[in-house]
């Protein structure tokens, strides 16, 4: 579940506005400005965030993983909830 996403960069609002693409498709195609995601046990997250900040790389916990049937990604954003 991705439920604590970064603030959306203005470029993606412009792309959506000019293309008429829906938000669900925008998240599927463009990943909405989330550059790199690292999936680690929760206990490692704070250390990784601190190291990232030392290199002026913005980092935060954007969600969590849990066991589920099949492969699915759930996104909770300011523009709606989406399942892939």
PDB file of N, CA, C and O in Angstrom, chain B, residues numbered from 101:
ATOM      1  N   UNK B 101       0.851  -1.169   0.000  1.00  0.00           N
ATOM      2  CA  UNK B 101       0.000   0.000   0.000  1.00  0.00           C
ATOM      3  C   UNK B 101       0.893   1.228   0.000  1.00  0.00           C
ATOM      4  O   UNK B 101       1.741   1.390   0.878  1.00  0.00           O
ATOM      5  N   UNK B 102       0.705   2.073  -0.967  1.00  0.00           N
ATOM      6  CA  UNK B 102       1.391   3.368  -1.011  1.00  0.00           C
ATOM      7  C   UNK B 102       0.373   4.412  -0.565  1.00  0.00           C
ATOM      8  O   UNK B 102      -0.565   4.735  -1.295  1.00  0.00           O
ATOM      9  N   UNK B 103       0.572   4.932   0.637  1.00  0.00           N
ATOM     10  CA  UNK B 103      -0.427   5.843   1.198  1.00  0.00           C
ATOM     11  C   UNK B 103       0.176   7.102   1.821  1.00  0.00           C
ATOM     12  O   UNK B 103      -0.509   7.838   2.533  1.00  0.00           O
ATOM     13  N   UNK B 104       1.450   7.344   1.553  1.00  0.00           N
ATOM     14  CA  UNK B 104       2.113   8.538   2.081  1.00  0.00           C
ATOM     15  C   UNK B 104       3.051   9.073   1.001  1.00  0.00           C
ATOM     16  O   UNK B 104       4.258   9.190   1.215  1.00  0.00           O
ATOM     17  N   UNK B 105       2.491   9.392  -0.144  1.00  0.00           N
ATOM     18  CA  UNK B 105       3.277   9.761  -1.315  1.00  0.00           C
ATOM     19  C   UNK B 105       3.873  11.158  -1.192  1.00  0.00           C
ATOM     20  O   UNK B 105       3.393  11.992  -0.423  1.00  0.00           O
ATOM     21  N   UNK B 106       4.928  11.394  -1.965  1.00  0.00           N
ATOM     22  CA  UNK B 106       5.527  12.723  -2.044  1.00  0.00           C
ATOM     23  C   UNK B 106       4.534  13.693  -2.682  1.00  0.00           C
ATOM     24  O   UNK B 106       3.588  13.273  -3.349  1.00  0.00           O
ATOM     25  N   UNK B 107       4.751  14.977  -2.478  1.00  0.00           N
ATOM     26  CA  UNK B 107       3.961  15.999  -3.143  1.00  0.00           C
ATOM     27  C   UNK B 107       4.169  15.870  -4.646  1.00  0.00           C
ATOM     28  O   UNK B 107       5.293  15.680  -5.111  1.00  0.00           O
ATOM     29  N   UNK B 108       3.098  15.973  -5.388  1.00  0.00           N
ATOM     30  CA  UNK B 108       3.150  15.797  -6.834  1.00  0.00           C
ATOM     31  C   UNK B 108       3.907  16.945  -7.504  1.00  0.00           C
ATOM     32  O   UNK B 108       3.534  18.104  -7.323  1.00  0.00           O
ATOM     33  N   UNK B 109       4.969  16.651  -8.280  1.00  0.00           N
ATOM     34  CA  UNK B 109       5.650  17.709  -9.025  1.00  0.00           C
ATOM     35  C   UNK B 109       4.712  18.358 -10.051  1.00  0.00           C
ATOM     36  O   UNK B 109       3.921  17.650 -10.675  1.00  0.00           O
ATOM     37  N   UNK B 110       4.775  19.674 -10.244  1.00  0.00           N
ATOM     38  CA  UNK B 110       3.866  20.386 -11.149  1.00  0.00           C
ATOM     39  C   UNK B 110       3.859  19.839 -12.579  1.00  0.00           C
ATOM     40  O   UNK B 110       2.839  19.929 -13.263  1.00  0.00           O
ATOM     41  N   UNK B 111       4.961  19.284 -13.034  1.00  0.00           N
ATOM     42  CA  UNK B 111       5.037  18.742 -14.390  1.00  0.00           C
ATOM     43  C   UNK B 111       3.931  17.730 -14.653  1.00  0.00           C
ATOM     44  O   UNK B 111       3.373  17.703 -15.750  1.00  0.00           O
ATOM     45  N   UNK B 112       3.607  16.905 -13.675  1.00  0.00           N
ATOM     46  CA  UNK B 112       2.616  15.853 -13.893  1.00  0.00           C
ATOM     47  C   UNK B 112       1.197  16.405 -13.975  1.00  0.00           C
ATOM     48  O   UNK B 112       0.351  15.832 -14.662  1.00  0.00           O
ATOM     49  N   UNK B 113       0.931  17.488 -13.296  1.00  0.00           N
ATOM     50  CA  UNK B 113      -0.375  18.154 -13.458  1.00  0.00           C
ATOM     51  C   UNK B 113      -0.500  18.699 -14.886  1.00  0.00           C
ATOM     52  O   UNK B 113      -1.557  18.603 -15.510  1.00  0.00           O
ATOM     53  N   UNK B 114       0.582  19.263 -15.379  1.00  0.00           N
ATOM     54  CA  UNK B 114       0.583  19.795 -16.739  1.00  0.00           C
ATOM     55  C   UNK B 114       0.381  18.689 -17.764  1.00  0.00           C
ATOM     56  O   UNK B 114      -0.415  18.840 -18.691  1.00  0.00           O
ATOM     57  N   UNK B 115       1.091  17.587 -17.608  1.00  0.00           N
ATOM     58  CA  UNK B 115       0.934  16.449 -18.532  1.00  0.00           C
ATOM     59  C   UNK B 115      -0.516  15.979 -18.533  1.00  0.00           C
ATOM     60  O   UNK B 115      -1.098  15.753 -19.594  1.00  0.00           O
ATOM     61  N   UNK B 116      -1.095  15.834 -17.353  1.00  0.00           N
ATOM     62  CA  UNK B 116      -2.483  15.377 -17.260  1.00  0.00           C
ATOM     63  C   UNK B 116      -3.429  16.378 -17.916  1.00  0.00           C
ATOM     64  O   UNK B 116      -4.317  15.999 -18.679  1.00  0.00           O
ATOM     65  N   UNK B 117      -3.231  17.647 -17.613  1.00  0.00           N
ATOM     66  CA  UNK B 117      -4.100  18.697 -18.158  1.00  0.00           C
ATOM     67  C   UNK B 117      -4.054  18.708 -19.685  1.00  0.00           C
ATOM     68  O   UNK B 117      -5.094  18.780 -20.338  1.00  0.00           O
ATOM     69  N   UNK B 118      -2.869  18.637 -20.243  1.00  0.00           N
ATOM     70  CA  UNK B 118      -2.712  18.717 -21.699  1.00  0.00           C
ATOM     71  C   UNK B 118      -3.111  17.437 -22.418  1.00  0.00           C
ATOM     72  O   UNK B 118      -3.552  17.487 -23.566  1.00  0.00           O
ATOM     73  N   UNK B 119      -2.963  16.297 -21.764  1.00  0.00           N
ATOM     74  CA  UNK B 119      -3.257  15.018 -22.420  1.00  0.00           C
ATOM     75  C   UNK B 119      -4.669  14.509 -22.146  1.00  0.00           C
ATOM     76  O   UNK B 119      -5.201  13.700 -22.906  1.00  0.00           O
ATOM     77  N   UNK B 120      -5.278  14.990 -21.051  1.00  0.00           N
ATOM     78  CA  UNK B 120      -6.596  14.493 -20.681  1.00  0.00           C
ATOM     79  C   UNK B 120      -6.555  13.100 -20.072  1.00  0.00           C
ATOM     80  O   UNK B 120      -7.595  12.458 -19.929  1.00  0.00           O
ATOM     81  N   UNK B 121      -5.379  12.631 -19.715  1.00  0.00           N
ATOM     82  CA  UNK B 121      -5.208  11.301 -19.135  1.00  0.00           C
ATOM     83  C   UNK B 121      -5.761  11.270 -17.720  1.00  0.00           C
ATOM     84  O   UNK B 121      -5.586  12.228 -16.967  1.00  0.00           O
ATOM     85  N   UNK B 122      -6.425  10.185 -17.348  1.00  0.00           N
ATOM     86  CA  UNK B 122      -6.958  10.044 -15.996  1.00  0.00           C
ATOM     87  C   UNK B 122      -5.857   9.808 -14.980  1.00  0.00           C
ATOM     88  O   UNK B 122      -4.757   9.378 -15.328  1.00  0.00           O
ATOM     89  N   UNK B 123      -6.160  10.095 -13.715  1.00  0.00           N
ATOM     90  CA  UNK B 123      -5.160   9.942 -12.666  1.00  0.00           C
ATOM     91  C   UNK B 123      -4.683   8.504 -12.536  1.00  0.00           C
ATOM     92  O   UNK B 123      -3.495   8.271 -12.315  1.00  0.00           O
ATOM     93  N   UNK B 124      -5.580   7.539 -12.668  1.00  0.00           N
ATOM     94  CA  UNK B 124      -5.172   6.130 -12.543  1.00  0.00           C
ATOM     95  C   UNK B 124      -4.097   5.783 -13.571  1.00  0.00           C
ATOM     96  O   UNK B 124      -3.103   5.133 -13.248  1.00  0.00           O
ATOM     97  N   UNK B 125      -4.305   6.217 -14.794  1.00  0.00           N
ATOM     98  CA  UNK B 125      -3.325   5.960 -15.846  1.00  0.00           C
ATOM     99  C   UNK B 125      -2.041   6.766 -15.621  1.00  0.00           C
ATOM    100  O   UNK B 125      -0.951   6.288 -15.934  1.00  0.00           O
ATOM    101  N   UNK B 126      -2.161   7.960 -15.091  1.00  0.00           N
ATOM    102  CA  UNK B 126      -0.977   8.770 -14.795  1.00  0.00           C
ATOM    103  C   UNK B 126      -0.067   8.054 -13.799  1.00  0.00           C
ATOM    104  O   UNK B 126       1.152   8.036 -13.971  1.00  0.00           O
ATOM    105  N   UNK B 127      -0.658   7.462 -12.757  1.00  0.00           N
ATOM    106  CA  UNK B 127       0.150   6.727 -11.782  1.00  0.00           C
ATOM    107  C   UNK B 127       0.734   5.464 -12.402  1.00  0.00           C
ATOM    108  O   UNK B 127       1.854   5.080 -12.067  1.00  0.00           O
ATOM    109  N   UNK B 128       0.014   4.825 -13.280  1.00  0.00           N
ATOM    110  CA  UNK B 128       0.502   3.600 -13.920  1.00  0.00           C
ATOM    111  C   UNK B 128       1.682   3.898 -14.854  1.00  0.00           C
ATOM    112  O   UNK B 128       2.678   3.175 -14.834  1.00  0.00           O
ATOM    113  N   UNK B 129       1.583   4.931 -15.651  1.00  0.00           N
ATOM    114  CA  UNK B 129       2.578   5.213 -16.683  1.00  0.00           C
ATOM    115  C   UNK B 129       3.763   6.016 -16.148  1.00  0.00           C
ATOM    116  O   UNK B 129       4.912   5.686 -16.442  1.00  0.00           O
ATOM    117  N   UNK B 130       3.504   7.044 -15.383  1.00  0.00           N
ATOM    118  CA  UNK B 130       4.553   7.984 -15.007  1.00  0.00           C
ATOM    119  C   UNK B 130       5.093   7.808 -13.588  1.00  0.00           C
ATOM    120  O   UNK B 130       6.122   8.391 -13.250  1.00  0.00           O
ATOM    121  N   UNK B 131       4.429   7.028 -12.766  1.00  0.00           N
ATOM    122  CA  UNK B 131       4.835   6.835 -11.376  1.00  0.00           C
ATOM    123  C   UNK B 131       4.829   8.155 -10.601  1.00  0.00           C
ATOM    124  O   UNK B 131       5.284   8.209  -9.458  1.00  0.00           O
ATOM    125  N   UNK B 132       4.330   9.185 -11.206  1.00  0.00           N
ATOM    126  CA  UNK B 132       4.044  10.477 -10.601  1.00  0.00           C
ATOM    127  C   UNK B 132       5.203  11.099  -9.826  1.00  0.00           C
ATOM    128  O   UNK B 132       5.005  11.673  -8.755  1.00  0.00           O
ATOM    129  N   UNK B 133       6.388  10.983 -10.364  1.00  0.00           N
ATOM    130  CA  UNK B 133       7.531  11.656  -9.784  1.00  0.00           C
ATOM    131  C   UNK B 133       8.257  10.900  -8.694  1.00  0.00           C
ATOM    132  O   UNK B 133       9.238  11.401  -8.145  1.00  0.00           O
ATOM    133  N   UNK B 134       7.794   9.700  -8.367  1.00  0.00           N
ATOM    134  CA  UNK B 134       8.515   8.894  -7.375  1.00  0.00           C
ATOM    135  C   UNK B 134       9.698   8.248  -8.080  1.00  0.00           C
ATOM    136  O   UNK B 134       9.558   7.310  -8.865  1.00  0.00           O
ATOM    137  N   UNK B 135      10.841   8.778  -7.774  1.00  0.00           N
ATOM    138  CA  UNK B 135      12.040   8.386  -8.501  1.00  0.00           C
ATOM    139  C   UNK B 135      12.445   6.958  -8.224  1.00  0.00           C
ATOM    140  O   UNK B 135      12.413   6.129  -9.133  1.00  0.00           O
ATOM    141  N   UNK B 136      12.812   6.653  -7.037  1.00  0.00           N
ATOM    142  CA  UNK B 136      13.298   5.325  -6.701  1.00  0.00           C
ATOM    143  C   UNK B 136      12.601   4.861  -5.434  1.00  0.00           C
ATOM    144  O   UNK B 136      12.425   5.622  -4.483  1.00  0.00           O
ATOM    145  N   UNK B 137      12.216   3.615  -5.445  1.00  0.00           N
ATOM    146  CA  UNK B 137      11.618   3.025  -4.254  1.00  0.00           C
ATOM    147  C   UNK B 137      12.487   1.863  -3.807  1.00  0.00           C
ATOM    148  O   UNK B 137      12.933   1.056  -4.623  1.00  0.00           O
ATOM    149  N   UNK B 138      12.721   1.786  -2.520  1.00  0.00           N
ATOM    150  CA  UNK B 138      13.491   0.697  -1.931  1.00  0.00           C
ATOM    151  C   UNK B 138      12.580  -0.006  -0.935  1.00  0.00           C
ATOM    152  O   UNK B 138      12.009   0.629  -0.049  1.00  0.00           O
ATOM    153  N   UNK B 139      12.450  -1.302  -1.084  1.00  0.00           N
ATOM    154  CA  UNK B 139      11.603  -2.096  -0.189  1.00  0.00           C
ATOM    155  C   UNK B 139      12.501  -2.804   0.819  1.00  0.00           C
ATOM    156  O   UNK B 139      13.263  -3.701   0.459  1.00  0.00           O
ATOM    157  N   UNK B 140      12.408  -2.397   2.078  1.00  0.00           N
ATOM    158  CA  UNK B 140      13.246  -2.945   3.141  1.00  0.00           C
ATOM    159  C   UNK B 140      12.392  -3.177   4.384  1.00  0.00           C
ATOM    160  O   UNK B 140      11.306  -2.610   4.505  1.00  0.00           O
ATOM    161  N   UNK B 141      12.881  -4.016   5.318  1.00  0.00           N
ATOM    162  CA  UNK B 141      12.179  -4.135   6.598  1.00  0.00           C
ATOM    163  C   UNK B 141      12.095  -2.770   7.283  1.00  0.00           C
ATOM    164  O   UNK B 141      13.011  -1.955   7.177  1.00  0.00           O
ATOM    165  N   UNK B 142      11.004  -2.537   7.973  1.00  0.00           N
ATOM    166  CA  UNK B 142      10.737  -1.235   8.586  1.00  0.00           C
ATOM    167  C   UNK B 142      11.897  -0.745   9.453  1.00  0.00           C
ATOM    168  O   UNK B 142      12.141   0.460   9.512  1.00  0.00           O
ATOM    169  N   UNK B 143      12.606  -1.631  10.116  1.00  0.00           N
ATOM    170  CA  UNK B 143      13.700  -1.250  10.993  1.00  0.00           C
ATOM    171  C   UNK B 143      14.870  -0.586  10.281  1.00  0.00           C
ATOM    172  O   UNK B 143      15.680   0.075  10.931  1.00  0.00           O
ATOM    173  N   UNK B 144      14.982  -0.740   8.976  1.00  0.00           N
ATOM    174  CA  UNK B 144      16.068  -0.136   8.209  1.00  0.00           C
ATOM    175  C   UNK B 144      15.717   1.248   7.666  1.00  0.00           C
ATOM    176  O   UNK B 144      16.609   2.000   7.276  1.00  0.00           O
ATOM    177  N   UNK B 145      14.455   1.585   7.637  1.00  0.00           N
ATOM    178  CA  UNK B 145      13.989   2.787   6.938  1.00  0.00           C
ATOM    179  C   UNK B 145      14.601   4.080   7.474  1.00  0.00           C
ATOM    180  O   UNK B 145      15.070   4.905   6.690  1.00  0.00           O
ATOM    181  N   UNK B 146      14.604   4.267   8.765  1.00  0.00           N
ATOM    182  CA  UNK B 146      15.109   5.533   9.320  1.00  0.00           C
ATOM    183  C   UNK B 146      16.575   5.755   8.962  1.00  0.00           C
ATOM    184  O   UNK B 146      16.969   6.873   8.629  1.00  0.00           O
ATOM    185  N   UNK B 147      17.380   4.706   9.028  1.00  0.00           N
ATOM    186  CA  UNK B 147      18.798   4.830   8.685  1.00  0.00           C
ATOM    187  C   UNK B 147      18.969   5.195   7.212  1.00  0.00           C
ATOM    188  O   UNK B 147      19.789   6.052   6.880  1.00  0.00           O
ATOM    189  N   UNK B 148      18.214   4.564   6.339  1.00  0.00           N
ATOM    190  CA  UNK B 148      18.294   4.862   4.903  1.00  0.00           C
ATOM    191  C   UNK B 148      17.885   6.305   4.634  1.00  0.00           C
ATOM    192  O   UNK B 148      18.515   6.988   3.828  1.00  0.00           O
ATOM    193  N   UNK B 149      16.848   6.766   5.296  1.00  0.00           N
ATOM    194  CA  UNK B 149      16.398   8.156   5.127  1.00  0.00           C
ATOM    195  C   UNK B 149      17.480   9.128   5.579  1.00  0.00           C
ATOM    196  O   UNK B 149      17.728  10.132   4.910  1.00  0.00           O
ATOM    197  N   UNK B 150      18.122   8.845   6.696  1.00  0.00           N
ATOM    198  CA  UNK B 150      19.186   9.730   7.190  1.00  0.00           C
ATOM    199  C   UNK B 150      20.376   9.768   6.227  1.00  0.00           C
ATOM    200  O   UNK B 150      20.935  10.837   5.982  1.00  0.00           O
ATOM    201  N   UNK B 151      20.762   8.626   5.685  1.00  0.00           N
ATOM    202  CA  UNK B 151      21.862   8.585   4.712  1.00  0.00           C
ATOM    203  C   UNK B 151      21.466   9.358   3.456  1.00  0.00           C
ATOM    204  O   UNK B 151      22.280  10.100   2.907  1.00  0.00           O
ATOM    205  N   UNK B 152      20.246   9.195   3.003  1.00  0.00           N
ATOM    206  CA  UNK B 152      19.768   9.915   1.821  1.00  0.00           C
ATOM    207  C   UNK B 152      19.872  11.423   2.026  1.00  0.00           C
ATOM    208  O   UNK B 152      20.316  12.148   1.136  1.00  0.00           O
ATOM    209  N   UNK B 153      19.469  11.881   3.180  1.00  0.00           N
ATOM    210  CA  UNK B 153      19.509  13.317   3.476  1.00  0.00           C
ATOM    211  C   UNK B 153      20.940  13.853   3.459  1.00  0.00           C
ATOM    212  O   UNK B 153      21.165  15.006   3.090  1.00  0.00           O
ATOM    213  N   UNK B 154      21.912  13.022   3.858  1.00  0.00           N
ATOM    214  CA  UNK B 154      23.314  13.444   3.819  1.00  0.00           C
ATOM    215  C   UNK B 154      23.764  13.752   2.392  1.00  0.00           C
ATOM    216  O   UNK B 154      24.698  14.527   2.183  1.00  0.00           O
ATOM    217  N   UNK B 155      23.102  13.148   1.420  1.00  0.00           N
ATOM    218  CA  UNK B 155      23.424  13.364   0.006  1.00  0.00           C
ATOM    219  C   UNK B 155      22.389  14.262  -0.680  1.00  0.00           C
ATOM    220  O   UNK B 155      22.305  14.292  -1.908  1.00  0.00           O
ATOM    221  N   UNK B 156      21.611  14.985   0.111  1.00  0.00           N
ATOM    222  CA  UNK B 156      20.571  15.888  -0.392  1.00  0.00           C
ATOM    223  C   UNK B 156      19.552  15.186  -1.290  1.00  0.00           C
ATOM    224  O   UNK B 156      19.082  15.750  -2.278  1.00  0.00           O
ATOM    225  N   UNK B 157      19.224  13.957  -0.930  1.00  0.00           N
ATOM    226  CA  UNK B 157      18.195  13.199  -1.632  1.00  0.00           C
ATOM    227  C   UNK B 157      16.990  13.109  -0.708  1.00  0.00           C
ATOM    228  O   UNK B 157      17.072  12.569   0.395  1.00  0.00           O
ATOM    229  N   UNK B 158      15.874  13.647  -1.176  1.00  0.00           N
ATOM    230  CA  UNK B 158      14.645  13.607  -0.382  1.00  0.00           C
ATOM    231  C   UNK B 158      14.189  12.155  -0.242  1.00  0.00           C
ATOM    232  O   UNK B 158      14.140  11.420  -1.228  1.00  0.00           O
ATOM    233  N   UNK B 159      13.861  11.750   0.963  1.00  0.00           N
ATOM    234  CA  UNK B 159      13.436  10.371   1.210  1.00  0.00           C
ATOM    235  C   UNK B 159      12.391  10.349   2.310  1.00  0.00           C
ATOM    236  O   UNK B 159      12.412  11.168   3.228  1.00  0.00           O
ATOM    237  N   UNK B 160      11.481   9.398   2.201  1.00  0.00           N
ATOM    238  CA  UNK B 160      10.466   9.203   3.225  1.00  0.00           C
ATOM    239  C   UNK B 160       9.842   7.831   3.036  1.00  0.00           C
ATOM    240  O   UNK B 160       9.976   7.212   1.980  1.00  0.00           O
ATOM    241  N   UNK B 161       9.172   7.374   4.057  1.00  0.00           N
ATOM    242  CA  UNK B 161       8.404   6.130   3.953  1.00  0.00           C
ATOM    243  C   UNK B 161       7.113   6.478   3.229  1.00  0.00           C
ATOM    244  O   UNK B 161       6.361   7.340   3.684  1.00  0.00           O
ATOM    245  N   UNK B 162       6.849   5.818   2.109  1.00  0.00           N
ATOM    246  CA  UNK B 162       5.644   6.124   1.335  1.00  0.00           C
ATOM    247  C   UNK B 162       4.555   5.073   1.488  1.00  0.00           C
ATOM    248  O   UNK B 162       3.448   5.250   0.979  1.00  0.00           O
ATOM    249  N   UNK B 163       4.854   3.988   2.178  1.00  0.00           N
ATOM    250  CA  UNK B 163       3.843   2.953   2.334  1.00  0.00           C
ATOM    251  C   UNK B 163       4.399   1.742   3.045  1.00  0.00           C
ATOM    252  O   UNK B 163       5.382   1.822   3.782  1.00  0.00           O
ATOM    253  N   UNK B 164       3.742   0.609   2.807  1.00  0.00           N
ATOM    254  CA  UNK B 164       4.140  -0.625   3.476  1.00  0.00           C
ATOM    255  C   UNK B 164       3.725  -1.817   2.619  1.00  0.00           C
ATOM    256  O   UNK B 164       2.891  -1.692   1.723  1.00  0.00           O
ATOM    257  N   UNK B 165       4.310  -2.959   2.903  1.00  0.00           N
ATOM    258  CA  UNK B 165       3.979  -4.205   2.197  1.00  0.00           C
ATOM    259  C   UNK B 165       3.321  -5.156   3.183  1.00  0.00           C
ATOM    260  O   UNK B 165       3.659  -5.187   4.366  1.00  0.00           O
ATOM    261  N   UNK B 166       2.388  -5.922   2.675  1.00  0.00           N
ATOM    262  CA  UNK B 166       1.806  -6.995   3.476  1.00  0.00           C
ATOM    263  C   UNK B 166       1.434  -8.133   2.543  1.00  0.00           C
ATOM    264  O   UNK B 166       1.214  -7.929   1.349  1.00  0.00           O
ATOM    265  N   UNK B 167       1.367  -9.306   3.088  1.00  0.00           N
ATOM    266  CA  UNK B 167       1.063 -10.494   2.310  1.00  0.00           C
ATOM    267  C   UNK B 167      -0.375 -10.426   1.799  1.00  0.00           C
ATOM    268  O   UNK B 167      -1.303 -10.102   2.541  1.00  0.00           O
ATOM    269  N   UNK B 168      -0.533 -10.739   0.518  1.00  0.00           N
ATOM    270  CA  UNK B 168      -1.863 -10.729  -0.095  1.00  0.00           C
ATOM    271  C   UNK B 168      -1.901 -11.781  -1.195  1.00  0.00           C
ATOM    272  O   UNK B 168      -0.856 -12.231  -1.665  1.00  0.00           O
ATOM    273  N   UNK B 169      -3.082 -12.164  -1.598  1.00  0.00           N
ATOM    274  CA  UNK B 169      -3.217 -13.095  -2.719  1.00  0.00           C
ATOM    275  C   UNK B 169      -2.937 -12.358  -4.017  1.00  0.00           C
ATOM    276  O   UNK B 169      -3.512 -11.301  -4.274  1.00  0.00           O
ATOM    277  N   UNK B 170      -2.058 -12.915  -4.830  1.00  0.00           N
ATOM    278  CA  UNK B 170      -1.733 -12.281  -6.096  1.00  0.00           C
ATOM    279  C   UNK B 170      -0.849 -11.072  -5.891  1.00  0.00           C
ATOM    280  O   UNK B 170      -0.567 -10.669  -4.762  1.00  0.00           O
ATOM    281  N   UNK B 171      -0.425 -10.513  -6.979  1.00  0.00           N
ATOM    282  CA  UNK B 171       0.419  -9.319  -6.929  1.00  0.00           C
ATOM    283  C   UNK B 171      -0.452  -8.107  -7.163  1.00  0.00           C
ATOM    284  O   UNK B 171      -1.097  -7.980  -8.204  1.00  0.00           O
ATOM    285  N   UNK B 172      -0.466  -7.228  -6.199  1.00  0.00           N
ATOM    286  CA  UNK B 172      -1.268  -6.010  -6.309  1.00  0.00           C
ATOM    287  C   UNK B 172      -0.551  -4.860  -5.644  1.00  0.00           C
ATOM    288  O   UNK B 172       0.183  -5.031  -4.671  1.00  0.00           O
ATOM    289  N   UNK B 173      -0.779  -3.697  -6.189  1.00  0.00           N
ATOM    290  CA  UNK B 173      -0.288  -2.468  -5.576  1.00  0.00           C
ATOM    291  C   UNK B 173      -1.498  -1.575  -5.367  1.00  0.00           C
ATOM    292  O   UNK B 173      -2.289  -1.356  -6.284  1.00  0.00           O
ATOM    293  N   UNK B 174      -1.632  -1.068  -4.162  1.00  0.00           N
ATOM    294  CA  UNK B 174      -2.714  -0.157  -3.828  1.00  0.00           C
ATOM    295  C   UNK B 174      -2.118   1.224  -3.616  1.00  0.00           C
ATOM    296  O   UNK B 174      -1.143   1.382  -2.882  1.00  0.00           O
ATOM    297  N   UNK B 175      -2.702   2.215  -4.257  1.00  0.00           N
ATOM    298  CA  UNK B 175      -2.246   3.592  -4.113  1.00  0.00           C
ATOM    299  C   UNK B 175      -3.385   4.434  -3.572  1.00  0.00           C
ATOM    300  O   UNK B 175      -4.486   4.447  -4.123  1.00  0.00           O
ATOM    301  N   UNK B 176      -3.105   5.136  -2.484  1.00  0.00           N
ATOM    302  CA  UNK B 176      -4.032   6.113  -1.920  1.00  0.00           C
ATOM    303  C   UNK B 176      -3.403   7.474  -2.166  1.00  0.00           C
ATOM    304  O   UNK B 176      -2.359   7.790  -1.595  1.00  0.00           O
ATOM    305  N   UNK B 177      -4.029   8.280  -3.013  1.00  0.00           N
ATOM    306  CA  UNK B 177      -3.463   9.586  -3.337  1.00  0.00           C
ATOM    307  C   UNK B 177      -4.515  10.668  -3.165  1.00  0.00           C
ATOM    308  O   UNK B 177      -5.683  10.384  -2.896  1.00  0.00           O
ATOM    309  N   UNK B 178      -4.088  11.892  -3.321  1.00  0.00           N
ATOM    310  CA  UNK B 178      -5.031  13.008  -3.239  1.00  0.00           C
ATOM    311  C   UNK B 178      -6.021  12.987  -4.395  1.00  0.00           C
ATOM    312  O   UNK B 178      -7.018  13.708  -4.371  1.00  0.00           O
ATOM    313  N   UNK B 179      -5.750  12.159  -5.416  1.00  0.00           N
ATOM    314  CA  UNK B 179      -6.590  12.100  -6.605  1.00  0.00           C
ATOM    315  C   UNK B 179      -7.456  10.848  -6.658  1.00  0.00           C
ATOM    316  O   UNK B 179      -8.194  10.651  -7.624  1.00  0.00           O
ATOM    317  N   UNK B 180      -7.377  10.005  -5.642  1.00  0.00           N
ATOM    318  CA  UNK B 180      -8.197   8.811  -5.592  1.00  0.00           C
ATOM    319  C   UNK B 180      -7.416   7.597  -5.124  1.00  0.00           C
ATOM    320  O   UNK B 180      -6.227   7.680  -4.818  1.00  0.00           O
ATOM    321  N   UNK B 181      -8.111   6.469  -5.075  1.00  0.00           N
ATOM    322  CA  UNK B 181      -7.532   5.183  -4.703  1.00  0.00           C
ATOM    323  C   UNK B 181      -7.469   4.320  -5.938  1.00  0.00           C
ATOM    324  O   UNK B 181      -8.440   4.229  -6.689  1.00  0.00           O
ATOM    325  N   UNK B 182      -6.326   3.679  -6.154  1.00  0.00           N
ATOM    326  CA  UNK B 182      -6.118   2.897  -7.365  1.00  0.00           C
ATOM    327  C   UNK B 182      -5.491   1.549  -7.002  1.00  0.00           C
ATOM    328  O   UNK B 182      -4.667   1.458  -6.093  1.00  0.00           O
ATOM    329  N   UNK B 183      -5.897   0.507  -7.728  1.00  0.00           N
ATOM    330  CA  UNK B 183      -5.358  -0.833  -7.531  1.00  0.00           C
ATOM    331  C   UNK B 183      -4.795  -1.320  -8.853  1.00  0.00           C
ATOM    332  O   UNK B 183      -5.457  -1.232  -9.888  1.00  0.00           O
ATOM    333  N   UNK B 184      -3.586  -1.828  -8.820  1.00  0.00           N
ATOM    334  CA  UNK B 184      -2.929  -2.340 -10.025  1.00  0.00           C
ATOM    335  C   UNK B 184      -2.543  -3.786  -9.834  1.00  0.00           C
ATOM    336  O   UNK B 184      -1.977  -4.399 -10.739  1.00  0.00           O
TER     337      UNK B 184
END
